[in-house]
Amino acid sequence: MPFPLVRDRPPTSREPLSRPIAQRALLAVMCACVVLVVAMVAAINLAVPMLAASALHPSASTLVWIVDTYVIFFACLVIPGGAAGDRFGRKGVLLAGLLLFAAGALLSAVAPNVAVLLISRAITGIGAAAVLPNTLAVLLHAVPAERKGPTIAVWASMTGIGGVVGNVGGGAVLSGGSWRWLFAAAVPIALVLAALVARVAPVSPRHDRRLDVPGALLFVAASVALLLGIVQGPESGWGSAVVIGGFAGAAALFAVWTFVELKVEHPLLDPRLFRVPGLRGACLGMTTVFFGMFALFYVNASFLQYGMGFGVLRTGLGIIPLTVPVILGARHVGRLAQRIGVDATVALAFVFVGAGLLGLSTSDAHTTYLEYAAWLVATGVGVTLALPTLSAAIAGSLPHAQAGVGAGLQATTREFGSALGVAVISTVLTARFVAALPPDVREHDPHTVAQALATTTRTEDVVAAFISGADTGFRVVGVAVLVLGVLVVVQSLLSRGGRTPAAR
């Protein structure tokens, strides 16, 4: 079956939680942890205009690194985080992750310069990588077999809701006037959640699997090299040594990573797992959906503030239409998939996400918010259809002993797609923005709206150039989502008649 539904797995040596109240409390706490770490991915986008105009004076590429450093470490270390939970205990690693997240957020709030801010963002991302996979692993251990499917669906929907909570909550916090408050607000939340986890989360059995440290380091290095090539393109030039070196280094490092993973006794992520068509297609599909969604989050915050004149709080609230389908429709996706088929459900998800992004690309300074919100709803429908369906496909493709790694794989595809989405759309936006500026402004070589406004009083021309860049970015990402969606669905249909090898 190309996109397998979740398999019931045999219970572990410890019985799942038997009391419904205890199960609901555990689900609520685990979901809150997911919302926190995913919300931080989205909330920082609201602070981009503030950061651009701050005393840090970041360049366009530096702004992307401030956003993406958290996401890169989150994405690249989330599988090691899951594996560490399998090896050392999921509850303990989850608690350590929340405390590390709080420490990184506190350091971000007091960072005196860009270098410290980037380091603190990396620390926060490492903490998030320890949190996310172990929330699902704890849940899969604790709930009875008949509740695993609905539990995965609820957990998966939290990743979408987390993005929206980050926008709304981030907007409320940032309305106070400083980007530093965003990080400061995350500290007590993480500490409270750590206390709740210590109280309600059960201790799960450990699995004696060595951690693949070389594999983790190679994956981080390869991902950083890839994003370096994408992000530095507009400023350094696509033919520069930095950009070419980044892409070449990424290709070499990913090749070495594959070789190492094939040889090591206990690989972090066995490349042979991707022989399973359902797992391979679901991972590409998840990466694609988050590529589109977080590209939207990155541009949406600046578009509403620069293009429509919204304040930061109103901007955070402006993303709410995206959440309506997620909140109302997530629990019905499973029944829809059973009725029309998983392949058709996934195809519809890509159509809605791609069409929503292309619709947003038609927005300009004269577009009403009602029109803009309608395209957000369309995108939200696609996200709602995709998240539970693809999450179930990934989770159902791996054995129970690798629950942490499976959850980590889901998170890696999400966060890697998020990082790529931010990097790609910011690259396209910056290139088009600079090209659309008036010649006398462009000669000062500005790469952000704040830099351009510092050289001219013609605000309308600068905003028009930004809108042109945002529209081009939405079009590029929307077309990419549709093309990749076709590849995922076609592969699934072609593999239907083939034999599906079992995951190791």
TORBA-615374 format. One record per residue (C-alpha): residue in three letters; chain; x, y, z. Coordinates in nm, 3 decimals, always signed. Layout:
<nodes>
 res chain       X       Y       Z
 ALA     A       X       Y       Z
...
</nodes>
This chain:
<nodes>
 res chain       X       Y       Z
 MET     A  +0.000  +0.000  +0.000
 PRO     A  +0.167  +0.327  -0.108
 PHE     A  +0.065  +0.534  +0.197
 PRO     A  +0.005  +0.281  +0.477
 LEU     A  -0.231  +0.359  +0.759
 VAL     A  -0.102  +0.331  +1.114
 ARG     A  -0.044  -0.026  +1.230
 ASP     A  -0.132  -0.130  +1.583
 ARG     A  +0.188  -0.236  +1.751
 PRO     A  +0.225  -0.482  +2.037
 PRO     A  +0.238  -0.323  +2.382
 THR     A  +0.572  -0.278  +2.551
 SER     A  +0.676  -0.437  +2.876
 ARG     A  +0.498  -0.160  +3.064
 GLU     A  +0.123  -0.120  +3.038
 PRO     A  -0.019  +0.194  +2.873
 LEU     A  -0.202  +0.446  +3.087
 SER     A  -0.540  +0.298  +3.168
 ARG     A  -0.731  +0.593  +3.310
 PRO     A  -0.895  +0.822  +3.049
 ILE     A  -0.828  +1.131  +3.265
 ALA     A  -0.460  +1.050  +3.289
 GLN     A  -0.444  +0.988  +2.913
 ARG     A  -0.610  +1.322  +2.838
 ALA     A  -0.379  +1.507  +3.078
 LEU     A  -0.074  +1.348  +2.919
 LEU     A  -0.200  +1.428  +2.568
 ALA     A  -0.265  +1.790  +2.667
 VAL     A  +0.085  +1.836  +2.812
 MET     A  +0.259  +1.666  +2.518
 CYS     A  +0.059  +1.875  +2.271
 ALA     A  +0.151  +2.192  +2.462
 CYS     A  +0.520  +2.100  +2.430
 VAL     A  +0.477  +2.052  +2.054
 VAL     A  +0.297  +2.386  +2.021
 LEU     A  +0.576  +2.564  +2.211
 VAL     A  +0.869  +2.441  +2.000
 VAL     A  +0.682  +2.479  +1.669
 ALA     A  +0.544  +2.821  +1.769
 MET     A  +0.899  +2.949  +1.806
 VAL     A  +0.962  +2.861  +1.440
 ALA     A  +0.673  +3.081  +1.332
 ALA     A  +0.686  +3.361  +1.591
 ILE     A  +1.031  +3.482  +1.495
 ASN     A  +0.900  +3.576  +1.151
 LEU     A  +0.686  +3.847  +1.309
 ALA     A  +0.998  +4.001  +1.460
 VAL     A  +1.183  +4.029  +1.126
 PRO     A  +1.084  +4.396  +1.064
 MET     A  +1.182  +4.482  +1.424
 LEU     A  +1.513  +4.300  +1.393
 ALA     A  +1.586  +4.467  +1.058
 ALA     A  +1.542  +4.811  +1.216
 SER     A  +1.716  +4.722  +1.545
 ALA     A  +2.058  +4.824  +1.676
 LEU     A  +2.191  +4.486  +1.555
 HIS     A  +2.166  +4.614  +1.193
 PRO     A  +2.141  +4.265  +1.034
 SER     A  +2.172  +4.218  +0.659
 ALA     A  +1.907  +4.032  +0.459
 SER     A  +2.106  +3.708  +0.477
 THR     A  +2.169  +3.756  +0.851
 LEU     A  +1.795  +3.792  +0.908
 VAL     A  +1.742  +3.456  +0.738
 TRP     A  +2.010  +3.296  +0.956
 ILE     A  +1.844  +3.439  +1.270
 VAL     A  +1.523  +3.269  +1.160
 ASP     A  +1.678  +2.949  +1.024
 THR     A  +1.952  +2.870  +1.279
 TYR     A  +1.687  +2.745  +1.523
 VAL     A  +1.516  +2.550  +1.246
 ILE     A  +1.839  +2.395  +1.114
 PHE     A  +1.946  +2.253  +1.450
 PHE     A  +1.587  +2.153  +1.522
 ALA     A  +1.560  +1.968  +1.191
 CYS     A  +1.903  +1.805  +1.188
 LEU     A  +1.910  +1.690  +1.550
 VAL     A  +1.551  +1.582  +1.596
 ILE     A  +1.630  +1.224  +1.489
 PRO     A  +1.925  +1.207  +1.732
 GLY     A  +1.684  +1.350  +1.989
 GLY     A  +1.443  +1.064  +1.925
 ALA     A  +1.724  +0.808  +1.928
 ALA     A  +1.855  +0.953  +2.256
 GLY     A  +1.509  +0.911  +2.403
 ASP     A  +1.501  +0.548  +2.289
 ARG     A  +1.843  +0.489  +2.445
 PHE     A  +1.839  +0.697  +2.767
 GLY     A  +1.468  +0.730  +2.842
 ARG     A  +1.212  +0.944  +2.660
 LYS     A  +1.088  +1.130  +2.966
 GLY     A  +1.437  +1.229  +3.079
 VAL     A  +1.544  +1.350  +2.734
 LEU     A  +1.218  +1.542  +2.699
 LEU     A  +1.279  +1.718  +3.031
 ALA     A  +1.639  +1.798  +2.937
 GLY     A  +1.518  +1.942  +2.607
 LEU     A  +1.269  +2.174  +2.775
 LEU     A  +1.535  +2.304  +3.014
 LEU     A  +1.782  +2.359  +2.728
 PHE     A  +1.508  +2.536  +2.530
 ALA     A  +1.448  +2.770  +2.824
 ALA     A  +1.821  +2.843  +2.860
 GLY     A  +1.859  +2.922  +2.489
 ALA     A  +1.553  +3.148  +2.491
 LEU     A  +1.687  +3.338  +2.792
 LEU     A  +2.024  +3.391  +2.623
 SER     A  +1.846  +3.510  +2.306
 ALA     A  +1.651  +3.766  +2.509
 VAL     A  +1.971  +3.928  +2.642
 ALA     A  +2.194  +3.878  +2.334
 PRO     A  +2.415  +4.188  +2.287
 ASN     A  +2.503  +4.115  +1.923
 VAL     A  +2.420  +3.895  +1.625
 ALA     A  +2.685  +3.633  +1.706
 VAL     A  +2.543  +3.565  +2.053
 LEU     A  +2.190  +3.566  +1.915
 LEU     A  +2.282  +3.301  +1.656
 ILE     A  +2.451  +3.083  +1.920
 SER     A  +2.152  +3.111  +2.151
 ARG     A  +1.916  +3.027  +1.867
 ALA     A  +2.121  +2.714  +1.802
 ILE     A  +2.096  +2.614  +2.171
 THR     A  +1.720  +2.664  +2.164
 GLY     A  +1.697  +2.451  +1.849
 ILE     A  +1.893  +2.169  +2.012
 GLY     A  +1.648  +2.177  +2.301
 ALA     A  +1.352  +2.167  +2.063
 ALA     A  +1.507  +1.868  +1.885
 ALA     A  +1.507  +1.678  +2.214
 VAL     A  +1.147  +1.776  +2.288
 LEU     A  +0.947  +1.710  +1.973
 PRO     A  +1.018  +1.343  +1.890
 ASN     A  +0.991  +1.232  +2.250
 THR     A  +0.644  +1.382  +2.292
 LEU     A  +0.506  +1.142  +2.031
 ALA     A  +0.719  +0.852  +2.156
 VAL     A  +0.584  +0.901  +2.511
 LEU     A  +0.229  +0.911  +2.379
 LEU     A  +0.266  +0.599  +2.163
 HIS     A  +0.393  +0.409  +2.464
 ALA     A  +0.128  +0.537  +2.703
 VAL     A  -0.199  +0.505  +2.511
 PRO     A  -0.374  +0.175  +2.429
 ALA     A  -0.349  +0.032  +2.077
 GLU     A  -0.700  +0.137  +1.973
 ARG     A  -0.621  +0.502  +2.054
 LYS     A  -0.288  +0.528  +1.871
 GLY     A  -0.438  +0.643  +1.538
 PRO     A  -0.648  +0.928  +1.682
 THR     A  -0.360  +1.024  +1.912
 ILE     A  -0.120  +1.058  +1.618
 ALA     A  -0.379  +1.269  +1.434
 VAL     A  -0.416  +1.508  +1.729
 TRP     A  -0.039  +1.527  +1.780
 ALA     A  +0.017  +1.596  +1.409
 SER     A  -0.242  +1.874  +1.406
 MET     A  -0.050  +2.049  +1.685
 THR     A  +0.235  +2.120  +1.445
 GLY     A  -0.003  +2.321  +1.230
 ILE     A  -0.169  +2.486  +1.527
 GLY     A  +0.173  +2.561  +1.676
 GLY     A  +0.260  +2.772  +1.375
 VAL     A  -0.055  +2.975  +1.419
 VAL     A  -0.012  +3.008  +1.796
 GLY     A  +0.337  +3.139  +1.725
 ASN     A  +0.194  +3.405  +1.499
 VAL     A  -0.090  +3.509  +1.730
 GLY     A  +0.100  +3.478  +2.058
 GLY     A  +0.413  +3.629  +1.907
 GLY     A  +0.213  +3.922  +1.779
 ALA     A  +0.067  +3.984  +2.125
 VAL     A  +0.410  +3.975  +2.290
 LEU     A  +0.585  +4.182  +2.023
 SER     A  +0.318  +4.451  +2.040
 GLY     A  +0.499  +4.559  +2.355
 GLY     A  +0.769  +4.699  +2.129
 SER     A  +1.080  +4.480  +2.157
 TRP     A  +1.185  +4.161  +1.979
 ARG     A  +1.364  +4.055  +2.299
 TRP     A  +1.031  +4.003  +2.476
 LEU     A  +0.945  +3.722  +2.237
 PHE     A  +1.232  +3.510  +2.373
 ALA     A  +1.182  +3.618  +2.733
 ALA     A  +0.817  +3.505  +2.722
 ALA     A  +0.918  +3.152  +2.615
 VAL     A  +1.130  +3.093  +2.927
 PRO     A  +0.857  +3.057  +3.195
 ILE     A  +0.636  +2.858  +2.957
 ALA     A  +0.912  +2.603  +2.899
 LEU     A  +0.981  +2.577  +3.273
 VAL     A  +0.614  +2.523  +3.358
 LEU     A  +0.586  +2.253  +3.093
 ALA     A  +0.896  +2.083  +3.232
 ALA     A  +0.729  +2.067  +3.573
 LEU     A  +0.411  +1.921  +3.420
 VAL     A  +0.606  +1.663  +3.219
 ALA     A  +0.786  +1.554  +3.535
 ARG     A  +0.448  +1.499  +3.698
 VAL     A  +0.232  +1.332  +3.430
 ALA     A  +0.464  +1.156  +3.183
 PRO     A  +0.526  +0.784  +3.245
 VAL     A  +0.869  +0.627  +3.226
 SER     A  +0.904  +0.414  +2.911
 PRO     A  +1.143  +0.126  +2.844
 ARG     A  +1.483  +0.197  +2.693
 HIS     A  +1.637  +0.032  +2.388
 ASP     A  +2.006  -0.050  +2.384
 ARG     A  +2.104  +0.122  +2.059
 ARG     A  +2.424  +0.321  +2.027
 LEU     A  +2.390  +0.682  +1.919
 ASP     A  +2.528  +0.756  +1.574
 VAL     A  +2.723  +1.075  +1.654
 PRO     A  +2.918  +1.089  +1.323
 GLY     A  +2.593  +1.056  +1.128
 ALA     A  +2.435  +1.342  +1.324
 LEU     A  +2.733  +1.573  +1.276
 LEU     A  +2.751  +1.499  +0.903
 PHE     A  +2.380  +1.567  +0.861
 VAL     A  +2.407  +1.902  +1.040
 ALA     A  +2.712  +2.003  +0.834
 ALA     A  +2.551  +1.902  +0.503
 SER     A  +2.228  +2.091  +0.584
 VAL     A  +2.414  +2.408  +0.687
 ALA     A  +2.618  +2.394  +0.366
 LEU     A  +2.303  +2.358  +0.154
 LEU     A  +2.127  +2.651  +0.320
 LEU     A  +2.447  +2.858  +0.302
 GLY     A  +2.440  +2.827  -0.076
 ILE     A  +2.071  +2.921  -0.095
 VAL     A  +2.077  +3.209  +0.154
 GLN     A  +2.399  +3.379  +0.041
 GLY     A  +2.309  +3.373  -0.329
 PRO     A  +2.147  +3.720  -0.354
 GLU     A  +2.419  +3.900  -0.155
 SER     A  +2.735  +3.712  -0.253
 GLY     A  +2.635  +3.627  -0.610
 TRP     A  +2.533  +3.286  -0.745
 GLY     A  +2.876  +3.235  -0.898
 SER     A  +3.069  +3.330  -0.584
 ALA     A  +3.302  +3.090  -0.408
 VAL     A  +3.079  +3.090  -0.098
 VAL     A  +2.767  +2.983  -0.287
 ILE     A  +2.935  +2.727  -0.513
 GLY     A  +3.131  +2.593  -0.218
 GLY     A  +2.811  +2.563  -0.016
 PHE     A  +2.630  +2.358  -0.280
 ALA     A  +2.936  +2.143  -0.358
 GLY     A  +3.003  +2.088  +0.011
 ALA     A  +2.640  +1.990  +0.071
 ALA     A  +2.650  +1.732  -0.210
 ALA     A  +2.978  +1.585  -0.082
 LEU     A  +2.867  +1.577  +0.282
 PHE     A  +2.530  +1.418  +0.203
 ALA     A  +2.715  +1.151  +0.001
 VAL     A  +2.954  +1.082  +0.290
 TRP     A  +2.661  +1.077  +0.532
 THR     A  +2.485  +0.813  +0.319
 PHE     A  +2.801  +0.602  +0.304
 VAL     A  +2.852  +0.623  +0.681
 GLU     A  +2.489  +0.537  +0.755
 LEU     A  +2.506  +0.230  +0.531
 LYS     A  +2.818  +0.102  +0.709
 VAL     A  +2.747  +0.175  +1.076
 GLU     A  +2.592  -0.102  +1.287
 HIS     A  +2.319  +0.119  +1.435
 PRO     A  +2.259  +0.405  +1.189
 LEU     A  +2.085  +0.718  +1.298
 LEU     A  +1.865  +0.689  +0.992
 ASP     A  +1.913  +0.386  +0.770
 PRO     A  +1.892  +0.507  +0.406
 ARG     A  +1.753  +0.163  +0.317
 LEU     A  +1.433  +0.259  +0.496
 PHE     A  +1.352  +0.476  +0.196
 ARG     A  +1.307  +0.163  -0.012
 VAL     A  +0.957  +0.164  +0.139
 PRO     A  +0.751  +0.366  -0.115
 GLY     A  +0.503  +0.486  +0.147
 LEU     A  +0.777  +0.615  +0.376
 ARG     A  +0.971  +0.777  +0.093
 GLY     A  +0.667  +0.950  -0.053
 ALA     A  +0.529  +1.060  +0.283
 CYS     A  +0.863  +1.216  +0.384
 LEU     A  +0.887  +1.410  +0.058
 GLY     A  +0.523  +1.512  +0.094
 MET     A  +0.571  +1.635  +0.451
 THR     A  +0.882  +1.831  +0.351
 THR     A  +0.689  +1.991  +0.065
 VAL     A  +0.388  +2.094  +0.274
 PHE     A  +0.605  +2.261  +0.539
 PHE     A  +0.820  +2.415  +0.267
 GLY     A  +0.509  +2.596  +0.148
 MET     A  +0.359  +2.672  +0.489
 PHE     A  +0.666  +2.828  +0.648
 ALA     A  +0.755  +3.018  +0.333
 LEU     A  +0.410  +3.170  +0.380
 PHE     A  +0.475  +3.245  +0.748
 TYR     A  +0.805  +3.418  +0.666
 VAL     A  +0.654  +3.652  +0.406
 ASN     A  +0.310  +3.693  +0.562
 ALA     A  +0.439  +3.884  +0.865
 SER     A  +0.628  +4.140  +0.658
 PHE     A  +0.359  +4.161  +0.388
 LEU     A  +0.084  +4.249  +0.636
 GLN     A  +0.304  +4.505  +0.811
 TYR     A  +0.467  +4.668  +0.507
 GLY     A  +0.201  +4.606  +0.240
 MET     A  -0.123  +4.646  +0.436
 GLY     A  +0.000  +4.868  +0.720
 PHE     A  -0.096  +4.627  +0.999
 GLY     A  +0.056  +4.658  +1.345
 VAL     A  +0.242  +4.359  +1.485
 LEU     A  -0.053  +4.236  +1.697
 ARG     A  -0.296  +4.266  +1.407
 THR     A  -0.041  +4.087  +1.189
 GLY     A  -0.028  +3.797  +1.433
 LEU     A  -0.407  +3.776  +1.436
 GLY     A  -0.411  +3.802  +1.057
 ILE     A  -0.299  +3.441  +1.015
 ILE     A  -0.600  +3.302  +1.205
 PRO     A  -0.799  +3.209  +0.890
 LEU     A  -0.533  +2.948  +0.819
 THR     A  -0.621  +2.775  +1.147
 VAL     A  -0.994  +2.740  +1.089
 PRO     A  -0.969  +2.428  +0.868
 VAL     A  -0.703  +2.277  +1.099
 ILE     A  -0.920  +2.319  +1.409
 LEU     A  -1.248  +2.211  +1.251
 GLY     A  -1.133  +1.950  +1.002
 ALA     A  -0.836  +1.755  +1.142
 ARG     A  -1.049  +1.492  +1.315
 HIS     A  -1.244  +1.419  +0.995
 VAL     A  -0.942  +1.360  +0.768
 GLY     A  -0.911  +0.992  +0.860
 ARG     A  -1.269  +0.919  +0.752
 LEU     A  -1.219  +1.115  +0.431
 ALA     A  -0.905  +0.913  +0.352
 GLN     A  -1.097  +0.589  +0.406
 ARG     A  -1.373  +0.707  +0.175
 ILE     A  -1.178  +0.850  -0.121
 GLY     A  -0.839  +0.686  -0.064
 VAL     A  -0.513  +0.811  +0.085
 ASP     A  -0.363  +0.901  -0.254
 ALA     A  -0.661  +1.120  -0.342
 THR     A  -0.646  +1.288  +0.000
 VAL     A  -0.277  +1.368  -0.043
 ALA     A  -0.337  +1.497  -0.396
 LEU     A  -0.610  +1.730  -0.270
 ALA     A  -0.375  +1.856  +0.002
 PHE     A  -0.114  +1.962  -0.254
 VAL     A  -0.375  +2.123  -0.479
 PHE     A  -0.509  +2.336  -0.195
 VAL     A  -0.167  +2.439  -0.058
 GLY     A  -0.030  +2.521  -0.406
 ALA     A  -0.346  +2.704  -0.515
 GLY     A  -0.352  +2.903  -0.190
 LEU     A  +0.006  +3.021  -0.238
 LEU     A  -0.056  +3.111  -0.602
 GLY     A  -0.365  +3.302  -0.496
 LEU     A  -0.162  +3.496  -0.240
 SER     A  +0.083  +3.588  -0.518
 THR     A  -0.191  +3.806  -0.672
 SER     A  -0.204  +4.029  -0.362
 ASP     A  -0.092  +4.391  -0.371
 ALA     A  -0.139  +4.709  -0.172
 HIS     A  -0.502  +4.733  -0.295
 THR     A  -0.599  +4.378  -0.200
 THR     A  -0.854  +4.364  +0.081
 TYR     A  -0.778  +4.152  +0.381
 LEU     A  -1.092  +3.947  +0.309
 GLU     A  -0.946  +3.839  -0.026
 TYR     A  -0.611  +3.764  +0.137
 ALA     A  -0.780  +3.562  +0.414
 ALA     A  -0.969  +3.350  +0.159
 TRP     A  -0.637  +3.226  +0.018
 LEU     A  -0.513  +3.159  +0.370
 VAL     A  -0.818  +2.937  +0.427
 ALA     A  -0.745  +2.747  +0.104
 THR     A  -0.387  +2.688  +0.218
 GLY     A  -0.515  +2.578  +0.559
 VAL     A  -0.743  +2.318  +0.399
 GLY     A  -0.441  +2.165  +0.227
 VAL     A  -0.237  +2.161  +0.548
 THR     A  -0.528  +2.000  +0.732
 LEU     A  -0.554  +1.721  +0.475
 ALA     A  -0.179  +1.661  +0.467
 LEU     A  -0.064  +1.652  +0.829
 PRO     A  -0.258  +1.356  +0.976
 THR     A  -0.240  +1.153  +0.654
 LEU     A  +0.133  +1.185  +0.599
 SER     A  +0.215  +1.153  +0.971
 ALA     A  +0.023  +0.826  +0.987
 ALA     A  +0.208  +0.698  +0.679
 ILE     A  +0.548  +0.767  +0.834
 ALA     A  +0.457  +0.631  +1.177
 GLY     A  +0.306  +0.316  +1.026
 SER     A  +0.620  +0.233  +0.829
 LEU     A  +0.855  +0.176  +1.125
 PRO     A  +0.867  -0.088  +1.402
 HIS     A  +0.768  +0.001  +1.758
 ALA     A  +1.127  -0.020  +1.887
 GLN     A  +1.211  +0.280  +1.667
 ALA     A  +0.918  +0.497  +1.776
 GLY     A  +1.151  +0.779  +1.878
 VAL     A  +1.341  +0.765  +1.550
 GLY     A  +1.011  +0.755  +1.359
 ALA     A  +0.884  +1.063  +1.541
 GLY     A  +1.220  +1.226  +1.475
 LEU     A  +1.193  +1.146  +1.105
 GLN     A  +0.854  +1.317  +1.093
 ALA     A  +0.993  +1.623  +1.268
 THR     A  +1.303  +1.631  +1.048
 THR     A  +1.096  +1.640  +0.730
 ARG     A  +0.880  +1.917  +0.878
 GLU     A  +1.160  +2.137  +1.004
 PHE     A  +1.390  +2.076  +0.708
 GLY     A  +1.103  +2.176  +0.481
 SER     A  +1.046  +2.484  +0.699
 ALA     A  +1.412  +2.587  +0.676
 LEU     A  +1.417  +2.538  +0.299
 GLY     A  +1.092  +2.731  +0.260
 VAL     A  +1.227  +3.032  +0.451
 ALA     A  +1.560  +3.019  +0.267
 VAL     A  +1.410  +2.984  -0.082
 ILE     A  +1.135  +3.244  -0.052
 SER     A  +1.367  +3.495  +0.116
 THR     A  +1.622  +3.444  -0.162
 VAL     A  +1.362  +3.497  -0.436
 LEU     A  +1.203  +3.789  -0.250
 THR     A  +1.536  +3.967  -0.193
 ALA     A  +1.650  +3.927  -0.553
 ARG     A  +1.321  +4.059  -0.693
 PHE     A  +1.296  +4.334  -0.429
 VAL     A  +1.640  +4.474  -0.519
 ALA     A  +1.566  +4.454  -0.892
 ALA     A  +1.233  +4.638  -0.848
 LEU     A  +1.378  +4.932  -0.651
 PRO     A  +1.428  +5.266  -0.830
 PRO     A  +1.785  +5.294  -0.971
 ASP     A  +1.888  +5.575  -0.737
 VAL     A  +1.785  +5.364  -0.436
 ARG     A  +1.934  +5.045  -0.575
 GLU     A  +2.277  +5.205  -0.611
 HIS     A  +2.304  +5.206  -0.229
 ASP     A  +2.280  +4.823  -0.245
 PRO     A  +1.996  +4.774  +0.008
 HIS     A  +1.871  +4.418  +0.067
 THR     A  +1.597  +4.483  +0.322
 VAL     A  +1.307  +4.727  +0.344
 ALA     A  +1.471  +4.892  +0.647
 GLN     A  +1.795  +4.946  +0.455
 ALA     A  +1.609  +5.089  +0.156
 LEU     A  +1.399  +5.326  +0.367
 ALA     A  +1.719  +5.457  +0.527
 THR     A  +1.831  +5.588  +0.186
 THR     A  +1.508  +5.747  +0.056
 THR     A  +1.184  +5.910  +0.163
 ARG     A  +0.987  +5.740  -0.118
 THR     A  +0.820  +5.485  +0.104
 GLU     A  +0.561  +5.388  -0.159
 ASP     A  +0.830  +5.287  -0.409
 VAL     A  +1.009  +5.072  -0.150
 VAL     A  +0.684  +4.904  -0.041
 ALA     A  +0.588  +4.841  -0.404
 ALA     A  +0.926  +4.675  -0.463
 PHE     A  +0.874  +4.457  -0.155
 ILE     A  +0.526  +4.352  -0.268
 SER     A  +0.667  +4.262  -0.609
 GLY     A  +0.929  +4.045  -0.439
 ALA     A  +0.671  +3.881  -0.211
 ASP     A  +0.440  +3.801  -0.503
 THR     A  +0.727  +3.645  -0.699
 GLY     A  +0.826  +3.440  -0.394
 PHE     A  +0.472  +3.310  -0.346
 ARG     A  +0.453  +3.211  -0.714
 VAL     A  +0.783  +3.024  -0.708
 VAL     A  +0.695  +2.836  -0.389
 GLY     A  +0.338  +2.764  -0.504
 VAL     A  +0.456  +2.613  -0.833
 ALA     A  +0.722  +2.412  -0.647
 VAL     A  +0.458  +2.268  -0.412
 LEU     A  +0.239  +2.161  -0.705
 VAL     A  +0.528  +2.004  -0.897
 LEU     A  +0.659  +1.815  -0.595
 GLY     A  +0.305  +1.710  -0.510
 VAL     A  +0.265  +1.555  -0.854
 LEU     A  +0.590  +1.362  -0.802
 VAL     A  +0.472  +1.228  -0.466
 VAL     A  +0.133  +1.114  -0.592
 VAL     A  +0.265  +0.969  -0.920
 GLN     A  +0.529  +0.770  -0.734
 SER     A  +0.260  +0.637  -0.501
 LEU     A  +0.038  +0.531  -0.791
 LEU     A  +0.323  +0.367  -0.983
 SER     A  +0.438  +0.172  -0.680
 ARG     A  +0.092  +0.032  -0.612
 GLY     A  +0.159  -0.283  -0.807
 GLY     A  +0.511  -0.332  -0.669
 ARG     A  +0.627  -0.521  -0.368
 THR     A  +0.689  -0.305  -0.063
 PRO     A  +0.991  -0.414  +0.136
 ALA     A  +0.959  -0.410  +0.513
 ALA     A  +1.147  -0.153  +0.716
 ARG     A  +1.430  -0.290  +0.919
</nodes>
